Amino acid sequence: MTFGGAGGRELAQNCDSVDALFTEYNAVVTQYDLKYVDFDIEGPAVTDPVSIARRSAALARLQQAHPDLRISLTLPVTPQGLTATGLSVVTSARDAGVTLDVVNVMTMDYFLVIDYGDAALRAAEATFTQLKSLYPDRSDSRLWGTIGVTPMIGENDDHQIYDQADARQLVAFAQSRKLGMLSFWDVTRDRNACTGNLSLCTNIPQTPYEFSRIVGAYTG
């Protein structure tokens, strides 16, 4: 399950204390017996240090209450790595004692005229270097296993293209590094295989679920 996202206000921004935030997160985890939760921190939430610190403290308590609970962060990235604000979210979680299963980088919408396939790999490599600095005692294999990569398939919001060849390139890269996760935005667009509104279509030639089949070949 994922908390947060590009729209609205993340729960940590709406709760006024760590206790209140922990209570809300814990209620959801307990109700649905969750084993994995993701926190998609972007937009205003990624630039709000008060809510970032509140979330980190609440997540540390959440893991204490549920020792087997896996936690991931989904964060904005550039080809040069996590943004400064995104990196601060990871640093805050580390300092609060949160064990992160995955740091998932959104390799999309750079608003740069670049090759989006190559840029996704550069972003992953740069994120690895950043995590190496944050976790110097961890092995390279463990750090690569902490990284997830999520591109936007087809036409991005900035009209740059991430195509099937880029997806195959990413799968090969993931296999060579043993990345922790591969995903993409999103299955609705992949299913429709259409031209039109970007919320529904990839706007490139493809068969239905073609990207799902390509990315699904990655077994970790």
Residue frames as a rotation matrix with the C-alpha (Angstrom) as fourth column:
MET 1
0.579 0.815 0.000 0.00
0.815 -0.579 0.000 0.00
0.000 0.000 -1.000 0.00
THR 2
-0.496 -0.749 0.439 1.17
0.755 -0.622 -0.209 3.52
0.429 0.228 0.874 -0.78
PHE 3
0.416 0.487 -0.768 0.64
0.742 -0.669 -0.022 6.69
-0.525 -0.561 -0.640 1.23
GLY 4
-0.232 -0.521 -0.821 1.13
0.038 -0.848 0.528 10.08
-0.972 0.091 0.217 -0.40
GLY 5
0.046 0.192 0.980 1.43
0.965 0.244 -0.093 10.91
-0.257 0.951 -0.174 -4.08
ALA 6
-0.752 -0.434 0.496 1.47
0.605 -0.753 0.258 13.97
0.262 0.494 0.829 -6.28
GLY 7
-0.214 0.775 0.595 -2.02
0.016 -0.606 0.795 15.16
0.977 0.180 0.117 -5.34
GLY 8
0.747 0.656 -0.110 -3.43
0.152 -0.007 0.988 16.35
0.648 -0.755 -0.104 -2.03
ARG 9
0.187 -0.638 0.747 -1.62
-0.884 -0.440 -0.155 16.54
0.428 -0.632 -0.647 1.30
GLU 10
-0.257 -0.367 -0.894 0.33
0.033 0.921 -0.388 13.62
0.966 -0.129 -0.225 2.71
LEU 11
0.589 0.636 -0.499 -0.87
0.453 0.251 0.855 12.42
0.669 -0.730 -0.140 6.11
ALA 12
-0.110 -0.722 -0.683 2.26
0.994 -0.066 -0.090 13.67
0.020 -0.689 0.725 7.88
GLN 13
-0.850 -0.157 0.504 1.32
0.240 -0.965 0.104 17.19
0.470 0.210 0.858 6.81
ASN 14
-0.029 0.955 0.294 -2.19
-0.203 -0.294 0.934 16.87
0.979 -0.033 0.202 8.24
CYS 15
0.621 0.178 -0.764 -1.34
0.638 0.451 0.624 15.31
0.456 -0.875 0.166 11.61
ASP 16
0.644 -0.316 0.697 0.07
-0.366 -0.927 -0.081 17.72
0.672 -0.202 -0.713 14.18
SER 17
0.275 -0.590 0.759 2.11
-0.906 0.104 0.410 15.25
-0.321 -0.800 -0.506 16.24
VAL 18
-0.659 -0.578 -0.482 4.12
-0.678 0.733 0.048 12.06
0.326 0.359 -0.875 15.93
ASP 19
-0.798 0.398 0.452 1.62
-0.098 0.655 -0.749 10.29
-0.594 -0.643 -0.484 18.19
ALA 20
0.200 0.947 -0.253 -1.31
-0.450 -0.141 -0.882 11.24
-0.870 0.290 0.398 15.98
LEU 21
0.145 -0.213 -0.966 0.52
-0.985 0.060 -0.161 10.24
0.092 0.975 -0.201 12.81
PHE 22
-0.878 -0.478 -0.016 1.65
-0.469 0.867 -0.167 6.92
0.094 -0.140 -0.986 14.23
THR 23
-0.463 0.782 0.418 -1.91
-0.160 0.391 -0.907 6.17
-0.872 -0.486 -0.056 15.30
GLU 24
0.446 0.651 -0.614 -3.19
-0.707 -0.165 -0.688 6.74
-0.549 0.741 0.387 11.76
TYR 25
-0.158 -0.585 -0.795 -0.47
-0.908 0.403 -0.116 4.69
0.388 0.704 -0.595 10.06
ASN 26
-0.913 -0.253 0.319 -0.77
-0.384 0.798 -0.465 1.92
-0.137 -0.547 -0.826 12.63
ALA 27
-0.090 0.965 0.247 -4.54
-0.441 0.184 -0.878 1.71
-0.893 -0.188 0.409 12.21
VAL 28
0.519 0.261 -0.814 -4.16
-0.853 0.093 -0.513 1.04
-0.058 0.961 0.271 8.48
VAL 29
-0.437 -0.774 -0.458 -1.31
-0.752 0.594 -0.285 -1.45
0.493 0.220 -0.842 8.87
THR 30
-0.843 0.141 0.520 -3.20
-0.332 0.624 -0.707 -3.32
-0.424 -0.769 -0.479 11.58
GLN 31
0.115 0.991 -0.069 -6.58
-0.633 0.020 -0.774 -3.27
-0.766 0.133 0.629 9.83
TYR 32
0.764 0.198 -0.614 -5.22
-0.643 0.316 -0.698 -4.78
0.056 0.928 0.369 6.62
ASP 33
0.707 -0.547 0.449 -2.37
0.124 0.720 0.683 -6.80
-0.697 -0.427 0.576 8.13
LEU 34
0.920 -0.344 -0.189 0.05
-0.315 -0.358 -0.879 -5.05
0.235 0.868 -0.438 5.79
LYS 35
0.638 -0.768 0.064 3.55
0.631 0.568 0.529 -6.41
-0.442 -0.297 0.846 5.29
TYR 36
-0.510 -0.768 0.387 4.82
0.851 -0.384 0.358 -3.64
-0.127 0.512 0.850 2.98
VAL 37
0.660 0.678 -0.323 4.06
0.600 -0.735 -0.315 0.08
-0.451 0.014 -0.892 2.88
ASP 38
-0.315 -0.706 0.635 5.37
0.928 -0.369 0.049 2.72
0.200 0.605 0.771 0.52
PHE 39
0.333 0.346 -0.877 5.50
0.535 -0.835 -0.127 6.47
-0.776 -0.427 -0.463 1.05
ASP 40
0.033 -0.202 0.979 5.37
0.966 -0.244 -0.083 8.52
0.256 0.948 0.187 -2.15
ILE 41
0.312 -0.027 -0.950 6.80
0.592 -0.776 0.217 11.86
-0.743 -0.630 -0.226 -1.07
GLU 42
-0.540 -0.421 0.729 6.73
0.836 -0.373 0.403 14.53
0.102 0.827 0.553 -3.73
GLY 43
0.215 0.619 0.755 5.39
0.486 -0.739 0.467 18.00
0.847 0.267 -0.460 -4.41
PRO 44
0.339 -0.037 0.940 4.99
-0.558 -0.813 0.170 20.19
0.758 -0.582 -0.296 -1.30
ALA 45
0.990 0.108 0.095 5.55
-0.140 0.572 0.808 17.20
0.033 -0.813 0.581 1.02
VAL 46
0.538 -0.842 -0.041 9.15
0.801 0.525 -0.288 16.73
0.264 0.122 0.957 -0.12
THR 47
-0.271 -0.631 0.727 10.02
0.322 -0.771 -0.549 20.33
0.907 0.085 0.413 0.78
ASP 48
0.502 0.575 0.645 8.39
-0.473 -0.442 0.762 20.35
0.724 -0.688 0.050 4.23
PRO 49
-0.479 -0.843 -0.245 11.05
-0.275 0.409 -0.870 19.53
0.834 -0.349 -0.428 6.86
VAL 50
-0.487 0.353 0.799 8.58
-0.864 -0.066 -0.498 19.52
-0.123 -0.933 0.337 9.77
SER 51
0.618 0.784 0.066 6.37
-0.757 0.615 -0.218 16.84
-0.212 0.085 0.974 8.25
ILE 52
0.331 -0.590 -0.736 9.44
-0.394 0.622 -0.676 14.91
0.857 0.514 -0.027 7.04
ALA 53
-0.722 -0.628 0.290 10.78
-0.489 0.166 -0.857 14.69
0.490 -0.761 -0.427 10.60
ARG 54
-0.155 0.769 0.621 7.32
-0.910 0.133 -0.392 13.81
-0.384 -0.626 0.679 11.93
ARG 55
0.712 0.425 -0.558 6.92
-0.652 0.696 -0.301 11.03
0.260 0.579 0.773 9.37
SER 56
-0.098 -0.847 -0.523 10.35
-0.368 0.519 -0.772 9.57
0.925 0.116 -0.363 10.08
ALA 57
-0.765 -0.164 0.622 9.69
-0.640 0.092 -0.763 9.40
0.068 -0.982 -0.175 13.81
ALA 58
0.211 0.931 0.297 6.28
-0.879 0.314 -0.358 7.82
-0.427 -0.185 0.885 13.23
LEU 59
0.603 -0.021 -0.798 7.74
-0.562 0.698 -0.443 5.24
0.566 0.716 0.409 10.83
ALA 60
-0.560 -0.826 -0.071 10.40
-0.467 0.385 -0.796 4.26
0.685 -0.412 -0.601 13.33
ARG 61
-0.543 0.454 0.706 7.64
-0.722 0.178 -0.669 3.61
-0.429 -0.873 0.231 15.87
LEU 62
0.513 0.781 -0.356 5.65
-0.850 0.403 -0.340 1.75
-0.122 0.477 0.870 13.25
GLN 63
0.160 -0.541 -0.825 8.52
-0.444 0.707 -0.550 -0.64
0.882 0.455 -0.127 12.60
GLN 64
-0.819 -0.407 0.404 8.97
-0.524 0.246 -0.815 -1.17
0.233 -0.880 -0.415 16.32
ALA 65
-0.152 0.872 0.466 5.29
-0.782 0.182 -0.596 -2.11
-0.605 -0.455 0.654 16.57
HIS 66
0.906 0.408 0.110 5.50
-0.227 0.689 -0.688 -4.31
-0.357 0.599 0.717 13.45
PRO 67
0.143 -0.987 0.074 9.05
-0.363 0.017 0.932 -5.71
-0.921 -0.160 -0.355 13.26
ASP 68
-0.316 -0.250 0.915 8.44
0.614 0.681 0.399 -7.51
-0.723 0.688 -0.062 9.95
LEU 69
0.732 0.673 -0.107 6.97
0.380 -0.534 -0.756 -4.47
-0.565 0.512 -0.646 8.22
ARG 70
-0.321 -0.806 0.497 8.90
0.901 -0.100 0.421 -3.43
-0.290 0.583 0.759 5.09
ILE 71
0.556 0.438 -0.707 9.00
0.301 -0.898 -0.320 0.27
-0.775 -0.035 -0.631 4.25
SER 72
-0.252 -0.620 0.744 9.92
0.964 -0.093 0.249 1.98
-0.085 0.779 0.621 1.01
LEU 73
0.021 0.188 -0.982 10.19
0.096 -0.978 -0.185 5.59
-0.995 -0.090 -0.039 -0.08
THR 74
0.162 0.063 0.985 9.24
0.984 0.065 -0.166 6.78
-0.074 0.996 -0.051 -3.57
LEU 75
0.241 -0.269 -0.933 11.04
0.346 -0.874 0.342 10.02
-0.907 -0.405 -0.117 -4.39
PRO 76
0.989 0.080 -0.124 11.79
-0.072 -0.470 -0.880 12.48
-0.128 0.879 -0.459 -7.20
VAL 77
0.199 -0.955 0.220 15.10
0.486 0.291 0.824 12.11
-0.851 -0.057 0.522 -8.99
THR 78
0.703 -0.137 -0.698 17.15
-0.634 -0.565 -0.528 13.69
-0.322 0.814 -0.484 -11.76
PRO 79
0.808 -0.475 -0.348 19.83
0.081 0.675 -0.733 12.03
0.584 0.564 0.584 -13.88
GLN 80
-0.185 -0.898 0.398 22.23
-0.392 -0.305 -0.868 13.40
0.901 -0.316 -0.296 -11.24
GLY 81
-0.800 -0.089 -0.594 20.48
0.400 0.658 -0.638 11.49
0.448 -0.748 -0.490 -8.46
LEU 82
0.096 0.838 -0.536 17.93
0.992 -0.038 0.118 12.21
0.078 -0.544 -0.836 -5.78
THR 83
0.299 0.074 0.951 17.00
0.160 -0.987 0.026 15.86
0.941 0.145 -0.307 -5.49
ALA 84
-0.729 -0.610 0.312 18.35
-0.158 -0.293 -0.943 17.63
0.667 -0.736 0.118 -2.41
THR 85
-0.215 0.735 0.643 14.90
-0.972 -0.225 -0.068 17.54
0.095 -0.640 0.763 -0.84
GLY 86
0.690 0.447 -0.570 14.42
-0.453 0.880 0.142 13.87
0.565 0.161 0.809 -1.73
LEU 87
-0.145 -0.842 -0.519 17.78
0.188 0.491 -0.850 13.03
0.971 -0.221 0.087 -0.22
SER 88
-0.683 -0.080 0.726 16.73
-0.609 -0.486 -0.626 14.82
0.403 -0.870 0.283 2.97
VAL 89
0.440 0.888 0.132 13.76
-0.856 0.371 0.360 12.44
0.270 -0.271 0.924 3.27
VAL 90
0.573 -0.320 -0.755 16.09
0.138 0.945 -0.296 9.43
0.808 0.066 0.585 3.17
THR 91
-0.522 -0.840 0.149 18.53
0.039 -0.199 -0.979 11.06
0.852 -0.506 0.137 5.60
SER 92
-0.295 0.508 0.809 15.74
-0.904 -0.422 -0.065 11.85
0.308 -0.751 0.584 8.02
ALA 93
0.760 0.594 -0.264 14.47
-0.508 0.796 0.329 8.26
0.405 -0.116 0.907 7.92
ARG 94
0.180 -0.792 -0.583 17.98
0.310 0.608 -0.731 6.91
0.934 -0.049 0.355 8.48
ASP 95
-0.677 -0.531 0.510 18.59
-0.229 -0.506 -0.832 9.24
0.700 -0.680 0.221 11.42
ALA 96
0.028 0.787 0.616 15.26
-0.976 -0.112 0.188 8.25
0.217 -0.606 0.765 13.00
GLY 97
-0.603 -0.353 0.715 16.24
-0.564 0.823 -0.069 4.58
-0.564 -0.445 -0.696 12.86
VAL 98
0.568 0.822 -0.043 13.91
-0.571 0.356 -0.740 3.53
-0.593 0.445 0.671 10.02
THR 99
-0.513 -0.642 0.570 15.10
0.026 0.652 0.758 0.49
-0.858 0.404 -0.318 8.06
LEU 100
0.164 0.546 -0.822 14.27
-0.816 -0.392 -0.424 1.18
-0.554 0.740 0.381 4.41
ASP 101
0.271 0.010 0.962 13.58
0.292 0.952 -0.092 -1.78
-0.917 0.306 0.255 2.16
VAL 102
-0.052 -0.218 0.975 13.67
0.999 -0.005 0.053 0.26
-0.007 0.976 0.218 -1.05
VAL 103
-0.206 0.027 -0.978 14.38
-0.012 -1.000 -0.025 3.79
-0.979 0.007 0.206 -2.19
ASN 104
0.039 0.386 0.922 12.32
0.901 0.385 -0.199 3.99
-0.432 0.838 -0.333 -5.37
VAL 105
-0.582 -0.339 -0.739 13.29
0.067 -0.926 0.372 6.78
-0.810 0.167 0.562 -7.76
MET 106
0.504 0.842 0.192 10.79
0.404 -0.033 -0.914 8.25
-0.763 0.539 -0.357 -10.24
THR 107
-0.576 -0.817 0.023 12.84
0.321 -0.200 0.926 8.45
-0.752 0.540 0.377 -13.43
MET 108
-0.034 0.706 0.708 10.42
0.998 -0.010 0.058 10.64
0.048 0.708 -0.704 -15.37
ASP 109
0.770 0.572 0.283 9.46
0.576 -0.814 0.076 14.19
0.274 0.105 -0.956 -16.32
TYR 110
-0.076 -0.884 -0.461 12.93
0.911 -0.249 0.327 15.73
-0.404 -0.395 0.825 -16.26
PHE 111
0.895 0.409 -0.179 11.88
0.265 -0.809 -0.525 18.50
-0.359 0.423 -0.832 -18.67
LEU 112
-0.037 -0.935 -0.352 15.22
-0.510 -0.285 0.811 18.05
-0.859 0.210 -0.467 -20.43
VAL 113
0.779 0.199 -0.595 15.90
-0.625 0.329 -0.708 17.02
0.055 0.923 0.380 -24.01
ILE 114
-0.390 -0.872 0.296 17.84
-0.892 0.437 0.113 13.84
-0.227 -0.220 -0.949 -23.25
ASP 115
-0.346 0.216 -0.913 17.65
-0.342 0.877 0.338 10.12
0.874 0.429 -0.230 -23.90
TYR 116
0.264 0.559 0.786 15.22
-0.916 -0.109 0.385 8.93
0.301 -0.822 0.484 -21.21
GLY 117
0.880 -0.019 -0.474 16.47
0.070 0.994 0.090 5.35
0.469 -0.112 0.876 -21.30
ASP 118
-0.086 -0.990 -0.107 20.07
0.504 0.049 -0.862 6.38
0.859 -0.129 0.495 -20.57
ALA 119
-0.309 -0.006 0.951 18.87
-0.539 -0.823 -0.180 8.95
0.784 -0.568 0.251 -18.03
ALA 120
0.763 0.632 0.138 17.08
-0.494 0.431 0.755 6.28
0.417 -0.644 0.641 -15.99
LEU 121
0.608 -0.614 -0.504 20.32
0.623 0.762 -0.177 4.32
0.492 -0.206 0.846 -15.65
ARG 122
-0.392 -0.760 0.519 22.29
0.249 -0.630 -0.735 7.45
0.886 -0.159 0.436 -14.78
ALA 123
0.134 0.535 0.834 19.73
-0.721 -0.525 0.452 8.31
0.680 -0.662 0.315 -12.11
ALA 124
0.945 0.212 -0.250 20.03
-0.025 0.807 0.591 4.83
0.327 -0.552 0.767 -10.58
GLU 125
0.208 -0.950 -0.232 23.82
0.752 0.308 -0.583 4.98
0.625 -0.053 0.779 -10.57
ALA 126
-0.428 -0.339 0.838 23.81
-0.138 -0.892 -0.431 8.44
0.893 -0.300 0.335 -9.01
THR 127
0.540 0.687 0.485 21.32
-0.652 -0.023 0.758 7.32
0.532 -0.726 0.436 -6.37
PHE 128
0.747 -0.364 -0.556 23.61
0.485 0.871 0.081 4.39
0.455 -0.330 0.827 -5.56
THR 129
-0.309 -0.924 0.224 26.47
0.514 -0.361 -0.778 6.83
0.800 -0.125 0.586 -4.95
GLN 130
-0.174 0.330 0.928 24.27
-0.601 -0.782 0.166 8.94
0.780 -0.529 0.335 -2.68
LEU 131
0.845 0.534 0.022 23.13
-0.363 0.544 0.756 5.92
0.392 -0.647 0.654 -0.67
LYS 132
0.365 -0.812 -0.456 26.73
0.647 0.573 -0.503 4.75
0.670 -0.112 0.734 -0.41
SER 133
-0.536 -0.542 0.647 27.51
-0.019 -0.758 -0.651 8.03
0.844 -0.362 0.396 1.31
LEU 134
0.127 0.689 0.714 24.53
-0.833 -0.316 0.454 7.70
0.538 -0.652 0.534 3.66
TYR 135
0.890 0.211 0.403 25.19
-0.394 0.801 0.451 4.03
-0.228 -0.560 0.796 4.46
PRO 136
0.222 -0.897 -0.382 28.98
-0.933 -0.081 -0.352 3.57
0.284 0.435 -0.855 4.18
ASP 137
-0.461 -0.422 0.781 28.93
-0.718 0.694 -0.049 0.27
-0.521 -0.583 -0.623 6.10
ARG 138
0.511 0.737 0.442 26.59
-0.282 0.629 -0.724 -1.46
-0.812 0.245 0.530 3.65
SER 139
-0.429 -0.638 0.639 27.89
0.379 0.514 0.769 -3.67
-0.820 0.573 0.021 0.86
ASP 140
-0.808 0.096 -0.581 27.42
-0.526 -0.562 0.639 -2.62
-0.265 0.822 0.504 -2.76
SER 141
-0.816 0.519 -0.256 25.08
0.228 0.694 0.683 -5.55
0.532 0.499 -0.684 -3.38
ARG 142
-0.356 0.710 -0.607 22.87
0.890 0.061 -0.451 -4.57
-0.284 -0.701 -0.654 -0.48
LEU 143
-0.487 0.145 -0.861 22.77
-0.041 -0.989 -0.143 -0.96
-0.872 -0.034 0.488 -1.66
TRP 144
-0.897 0.193 -0.397 21.82
-0.412 -0.044 0.910 -1.93
0.158 0.980 0.119 -5.21
GLY 145
-0.639 0.670 -0.378 19.13
0.608 0.741 0.286 -4.12
0.472 -0.047 -0.881 -3.68
THR 146
-0.396 0.467 -0.791 17.79
0.637 -0.481 -0.602 -1.03
-0.662 -0.742 -0.106 -1.94
ILE 147
-0.731 0.031 -0.681 17.20
-0.371 -0.856 0.359 0.85
-0.572 0.515 0.638 -5.19
GLY 148
-0.021 0.759 0.651 13.98
0.716 0.466 -0.520 0.78
-0.698 0.455 -0.553 -7.20
VAL 149
-0.910 -0.266 -0.318 13.45
-0.041 -0.707 0.706 2.48
-0.413 0.656 0.632 -10.56
THR 150
-0.036 0.968 0.248 10.08
0.714 0.199 -0.672 3.67
-0.700 0.152 -0.698 -11.88
PRO 151
-0.966 -0.251 -0.067 9.96
0.122 -0.667 0.735 5.36
-0.229 0.701 0.675 -15.30
MET 152
0.041 0.960 -0.279 6.89
-0.325 -0.251 -0.912 6.78
-0.945 0.128 0.302 -17.04
ILE 153
-0.414 -0.230 0.881 6.28
0.578 0.681 0.450 4.64
-0.703 0.695 -0.149 -20.11
GLY 154
0.230 0.486 0.843 5.69
0.970 -0.181 -0.160 6.20
0.075 0.855 -0.513 -23.49
GLU 155
-0.067 -0.177 0.982 5.29
0.321 -0.936 -0.147 9.95
0.945 0.306 0.120 -23.72
ASN 156
-0.488 -0.152 -0.860 6.17
0.872 -0.136 -0.471 11.78
-0.045 -0.979 0.199 -20.52
ASP 157
0.501 0.737 -0.454 4.45
0.730 -0.642 -0.235 14.98
-0.465 -0.213 -0.859 -19.40
ASP 158
0.116 -0.552 -0.825 7.35
-0.228 -0.824 0.519 16.93
-0.967 0.127 -0.222 -20.92
HIS 159
0.818 0.387 -0.426 6.76
-0.498 0.107 -0.860 15.10
-0.287 0.916 0.280 -24.26
GLN 160
-0.338 -0.911 -0.236 10.01
-0.941 0.336 0.048 13.14
0.036 0.238 -0.971 -24.09
ILE 161
0.565 0.595 -0.572 9.68
-0.670 0.735 0.103 9.42
0.482 0.325 0.814 -24.88
TYR 162
-0.432 -0.566 0.702 10.49
-0.785 0.620 0.017 6.29
-0.444 -0.543 -0.712 -22.87
ASP 163
0.260 0.568 -0.781 9.97
-0.924 0.382 -0.029 3.37
0.282 0.729 0.624 -25.25
GLN 164
0.975 0.223 0.009 10.19
-0.219 0.945 0.242 -0.41
0.045 -0.238 0.970 -25.27
ALA 165
0.392 -0.905 -0.166 13.91
0.346 0.312 -0.885 -0.41
0.852 0.290 0.436 -26.05
ASP 166
-0.236 -0.425 0.874 14.47
-0.616 -0.630 -0.473 1.80
0.752 -0.649 -0.113 -22.99
ALA 167
0.571 0.526 0.630 12.49
-0.821 0.366 0.438 -0.64
0.000 -0.768 0.641 -20.85
ARG 168
0.914 -0.294 -0.282 14.57
0.219 0.938 -0.269 -3.59
0.343 0.184 0.921 -22.10
GLN 169
-0.005 -0.949 0.315 17.72
0.029 -0.315 -0.949 -1.61
1.000 0.004 0.029 -21.38
LEU 170
-0.022 0.066 0.998 16.53
-0.911 -0.411 0.007 -1.01
0.411 -0.909 0.069 -17.82
VAL 171
0.912 0.380 0.155 15.71
-0.411 0.842 0.350 -4.69
0.003 -0.383 0.924 -17.30
ALA 172
0.576 -0.774 -0.263 19.22
0.408 0.551 -0.728 -5.66
0.708 0.312 0.633 -18.43
PHE 173
-0.245 -0.640 0.728 20.70
-0.354 -0.640 -0.682 -3.04
0.903 -0.425 -0.069 -16.10
ALA 174
0.357 0.486 0.798 18.55
-0.917 0.020 0.398 -4.27
0.177 -0.874 0.453 -13.21
GLN 175
0.975 -0.007 -0.222 19.66
0.015 0.999 0.035 -7.84
0.222 -0.037 0.974 -13.81
SER 176
0.204 -0.979 -0.023 23.33
0.347 0.094 -0.933 -6.82
0.915 0.182 0.359 -13.80
ARG 177
-0.541 -0.401 0.739 22.98
-0.424 -0.629 -0.651 -4.85
0.727 -0.665 0.170 -10.56
LYS 178
-0.485 0.496 -0.720 20.23
0.709 0.706 0.009 -6.88
0.513 -0.506 -0.693 -8.87
LEU 179
-0.726 0.292 0.622 18.02
-0.376 -0.927 -0.004 -3.88
0.576 -0.237 0.783 -8.21
GLY 180
-0.918 0.370 0.141 15.48
-0.011 0.332 -0.943 -4.11
-0.396 -0.868 -0.301 -5.43
MET 181
0.026 0.991 0.128 12.50
0.440 0.104 -0.892 -3.20
-0.897 0.080 -0.434 -7.61
LEU 182
-0.990 -0.108 0.093 11.38
0.133 -0.465 0.875 -2.27
-0.051 0.879 0.474 -11.11
SER 183
-0.080 0.995 -0.055 8.06
0.660 0.012 -0.751 -0.64
-0.747 -0.097 -0.657 -11.85
PHE 184
-0.889 -0.174 0.424 6.54
0.432 -0.629 0.647 1.94
0.154 0.758 0.634 -14.21
TRP 185
-0.385 0.782 -0.490 3.79
-0.009 -0.534 -0.846 4.54
-0.923 -0.321 0.213 -14.44
ASP 186
-0.465 0.355 0.811 1.32
-0.706 0.403 -0.582 3.09
-0.534 -0.843 0.063 -15.14
VAL 187
-0.813 0.081 0.577 -0.53
0.239 0.949 0.205 -0.11
-0.531 0.305 -0.791 -15.98
THR 188
0.274 0.954 -0.122 -3.66
0.288 -0.202 -0.936 1.72
-0.918 0.221 -0.330 -17.17
ARG 189
0.346 -0.231 -0.909 -1.69
-0.769 -0.625 -0.134 3.42
-0.537 0.746 -0.394 -19.94
ASP 190
-0.734 -0.679 0.017 0.05
-0.577 0.637 0.512 0.13
-0.358 0.366 -0.859 -20.78
ARG 191
-0.454 0.662 0.596 -3.26
0.403 0.749 -0.525 -1.70
-0.795 0.002 -0.607 -21.01
ASN 192
0.486 0.772 -0.410 -4.91
0.017 -0.477 -0.879 0.87
-0.874 0.420 -0.246 -23.23
ALA 193
-0.406 -0.743 0.532 -2.03
0.614 0.209 0.761 1.11
-0.677 0.636 0.371 -25.74
CYS 194
0.483 0.747 0.457 -3.68
0.868 -0.339 -0.362 4.20
-0.115 0.572 -0.812 -27.18
THR 195
-0.721 -0.568 0.398 -3.08
0.615 -0.789 -0.011 7.72
0.320 0.236 0.917 -28.38
GLY 196
0.321 0.859 0.399 -4.79
0.416 -0.507 0.755 10.52
0.851 -0.076 -0.520 -26.49
ASN 197
0.731 0.041 0.681 -4.88
-0.505 -0.638 0.581 11.86
0.458 -0.769 -0.446 -22.95
LEU 198
-0.229 -0.954 -0.193 -1.61
-0.489 0.284 -0.824 11.13
0.841 -0.094 -0.532 -21.14
SER 199
-0.335 0.164 0.928 -3.49
-0.910 0.200 -0.364 9.93
-0.246 -0.966 0.082 -18.08
LEU 200
0.566 0.675 0.473 -4.83
-0.470 0.736 -0.487 7.07
-0.677 0.054 0.734 -20.22
CYS 201
0.985 -0.113 0.129 -2.42
0.167 0.465 -0.869 6.55
0.039 0.878 0.477 -23.12
THR 202
0.253 -0.964 -0.078 1.29
0.557 0.080 0.826 6.11
-0.791 -0.253 0.558 -23.80
ASN 203
0.792 0.165 -0.588 1.05
-0.306 -0.726 -0.615 7.83
-0.529 0.667 -0.524 -27.20
ILE 204
-0.366 -0.843 -0.394 3.58
-0.867 0.154 0.474 5.49
-0.339 0.515 -0.787 -28.79
PRO 205
0.232 0.435 -0.870 3.06
-0.730 0.669 0.140 2.37
0.643 0.602 0.473 -30.93
GLN 206
-0.795 -0.452 0.405 2.66
-0.606 0.602 -0.520 -0.65
-0.009 -0.659 -0.752 -28.64
THR 207
-0.288 0.705 -0.648 0.55
0.063 0.689 0.722 -3.70
0.956 0.167 -0.243 -27.96
PRO 208
0.591 0.571 0.570 -1.58
-0.534 -0.252 0.807 -3.92
0.604 -0.782 0.156 -24.80
TYR 209
0.921 -0.220 0.321 0.51
-0.232 0.349 0.908 -4.74
-0.312 -0.911 0.270 -21.71
GLU 210
0.704 -0.707 -0.073 3.73
0.222 0.316 -0.922 -4.75
0.675 0.633 0.380 -23.74
PHE 211
-0.049 -0.747 0.663 5.69
-0.604 -0.507 -0.615 -2.88
0.796 -0.431 -0.426 -21.05
SER 212
0.504 0.300 0.810 4.26
-0.845 0.368 0.389 -5.20
-0.181 -0.880 0.439 -18.39
ARG 213
0.989 -0.145 0.016 5.67
0.145 0.955 -0.260 -8.18
0.022 0.260 0.965 -20.24
ILE 214
0.336 -0.922 0.193 9.07
0.066 -0.182 -0.981 -6.52
0.940 0.342 0.000 -20.67
VAL 215
-0.150 -0.400 0.904 9.42
-0.821 -0.459 -0.339 -5.38
0.551 -0.793 -0.260 -17.05
GLY 216
0.689 0.520 0.505 7.85
-0.716 0.595 0.365 -8.61
-0.111 -0.613 0.782 -15.79
ALA 217
0.704 -0.510 -0.495 10.83
0.081 0.749 -0.657 -10.50
0.706 0.423 0.569 -17.14
TYR 218
-0.298 -0.826 0.478 12.89
-0.488 -0.298 -0.820 -9.08
0.820 -0.478 -0.314 -14.28
THR 219
0.546 0.489 -0.680 12.93
0.220 0.700 0.680 -11.54
0.808 -0.521 0.274 -11.39
GLY 220
0.852 -0.202 0.483 15.35
-0.509 -0.537 0.673 -9.76
0.123 -0.819 -0.560 -9.06
